[in-house]
Amino acid sequence: MYAEVLIEYSAKSIDKTFTYIIPTSLSSDIKVGMKVQVPFGNKIINGFVTNIKDSYNDDYELKSIVNIVDKYFCLNKELMELGTYLQSKTLCTKITAYQTMLPSSLKVKEQKTNYSKYLTYIKINKSQEEIESYINKYPRRTKQIEILNSLLKEKKILKNAYSSSSLTQLFEEKLICEEKEQIYRLNNHKIENNNVSFTPDQQKALNSIDINSENTYLIHGVTGSGKTEVYIELIKRVVANNKKAIMLVPEISLTAQIVNKFYDHFGDDVAIFHSGLSTGEKYDEYLKILRDEVHIVVGTRSAIFTPLNNLGIIIIDEEHSETFKQDSNPRYHALDMAEFRKRYNHIPVILGSATPSLESMARALKGVYKYIAMPNRVGKSSLPTVEIVDMSEEMKKRNMIFSNVLKSKILDRLSKKEQVILLLNRRGYSTIISCKSCGYTYKCPYCDIALTYHKSSNNLRCHYCGYTIYKATECPECHEKALTDYGLGTEKLEAEIKKTFPSARVIRMDADTTRNKGSHEDIINKFKNYEYDILLGTQMISKGLNFPLVTLVGVINADGTLNIPDFRSGERTFALLSQVAGRAGRSDLKGEVVLQTFNPENFTLKCVKDQDYMKFYNYEMSNRHKLDYPPYYYLTSVKIASKDYDLASKEIIKVKNYLFKNLSNETIILGPTTASMFKINNVYRFQIILKYKKDPKLFTTLKDLDELYMLNNKVNIEIDNNPLQL
């Protein structure tokens, strides 16, 4: 017998399988999807078995598989096919596709760490007569006799319950032995009795969804309409049919609150999967899934690849979120992977959002998706009122950060013992450090963008490549003590809040304060338990979080995402502001939202004020139609990246000529231009944008183009189908 093996190296030049002989000693155990050790050149490396066959026709002399890495780990047939699909959608190498589907502890490359966690027990290793004889023979060995008597009653006891000195003699005389029991780090959750009575909107949604269908449903529910309760009830119905469920959320910060709800309803029948877990925790959760010990997986984007057998439903909450698209190789979208698993398992996919992406809403209104509206909030809560404040007028009053309106409303909430959320979608202390004397500005030497100042660590940091330097006291150019910070980040905003509202208890949530494991959950729990009055943060505080005492949301700079030169900036702004506005008034307390802006007449902001998604949708769709943008056209970006500026600029022209020559005349080719982030980590990037409705030559042309650069070690090509960032 022979096996086709995909080796661990991800170089495109060897993106193919190699045939090996299956030794007789392994023939009964080896399966497609297993990790094996194989000789390659003069090394022993790891690989995946992708096929097993009885014959081999070529004349090459074959080597034999050395060993199976793990008999109990094997990608199932569905995930093997999903890997092939992922490769075809993103043009990555096949081994990269499979590596993406696995947690770091189980990737194909050799792992030397044992991530299993065990409890060590002691138990009797002799007959009861021999134990009793020992007790009678050595009556003065009181500690040993106590241990033996306990073991005769308990069968096994944790080893660390006794000192090693007391156990040594018993081990030496082989009266006792050790037994290891593998345990999971995230376990022991009890089911709470949570009987939910559904609102008419929730009941209508549940009645509209057929869990035995192969449909995609879009639940368009306002913030606080109870979408999560609908998801839980659907999963209960699926699990009752002995099927399984995947629930995707966009942010780690959301996972904590939703997972706790799921634990309350399902106990330990839930595995969680996101980047905030330790390597050992991910290993445990993956093992639970692999061993068929859970019915439900809750996690972020990568959870779509978990090896659940007998899948019954996939739910994607906050489906509009861009975090469901991976922006590094392979550039996949979780929704594409969900659609593949839907077709493979003949199951429904549920998409939910208060602000659906325009593409999803367009599909729903055309009947491609089944549309379900949930326009009302649960219980006595109602949507908050939204007020727009013109900051150009406030600046005349010397109100640089807080308008009079926002300041007075914050003071009012503090006096009432209510809570406030403030959004500023820019972390750090200030965005630019510049010299007033000579004009020098600190820039990243590798990315050619301004460094962001972080006051707590007194360093300047590039948020693209990680380059960091300490801020000097004088200008490095003219040596004057004239360095000044400009712009506003969350760290500086925190300092301003403490100065303006000295009695307020403030906590900040951004990428800098959530670096440590468990920090998301810690901040959320402390704020929910009223240990703080004001929560300020970036977009990670905008979605899904539920705080009953929050009655005011303030957006410090509503123009932040509006002015980005991207056709999706309006959609992003509407979603972000609508979502963060939805954090206010989620109990019987009335909520208010204040949007501070220099563009009070902007149509997108007016739609946020009116909380009118359909008005925004129709306006934005009209613009997209005029400009040939999604969902009317598909997009593909083709980037050339190189450390050599001249080489990159020449190659992008060659790429454009190749595309003109090989694509149909109906495909619009824009560019080449410099990429929006032109230089990152000393790599220059040029791009071409393709717009098309249907081009049968497209995939073949892109694949051929990708192969043309396969052996080029000076130039890299990046192809992204349906990019979310241009």
Secondary structure, DSSP 8 states (H G I E B T S, - for coil): -EEEEEES---GGG-SEEEEE--TTTTTT--TTBEEEEEETTEEEEEEEEEEES---S-S---B--EES-TT-B--HHHHHHHHHHHHHH---HHHHHHHTS-GGGSSS-------EEEEEEEE-S-HHHHHHHHHH-TT-HHHHHHHHHHHHHSEEEGGGS-HHHHHHHHHTTSEEEEEEEE-SS-------------HHHHHHHHH--TTS--EEEEEE-TTS-HHHHHHHHHHHHHHTT-EEEEE-S-HHHHHHHHHHHHHHHGGGEEEE-TTS-HHHHHHHHHHHHTT--SEEEESGGGGG---SSEEEEEEETTT-GGGB--SSS--BHHHHHHHHHHHHT--EEEEESS--HHHHHHHHHTSSEEEEE-S-STT----EEEEEEHHHHHHTT-SSS-HHHHHHHHHHHHTT-EEEEE-S--SSBSEEEETTT--B-B-TTT-SB-EEETTTTEEE-TTT--EEE--SS-TTT--S-EEEES--HHHHHHHHHHHSTT--EEEESTTTT-STTHHHHHHHHHHTTS-SEEEESGGGSSS---TTEEEEEES-TTTTTTSSSTTHHHHHHHHHHHHHTTS--SSS--EEEEEES-TT-HHHHHHHHT-HHHHHHHHHHHHHHHT-TTSSEEEEEEEEES-HHHHHHHHHHHHHHHHHHS-TTSEEEEEEEEEEEEETTEEEEEEEEEES--TTHHHHHHHHHHHTTT-SS-EEEEEES-S--
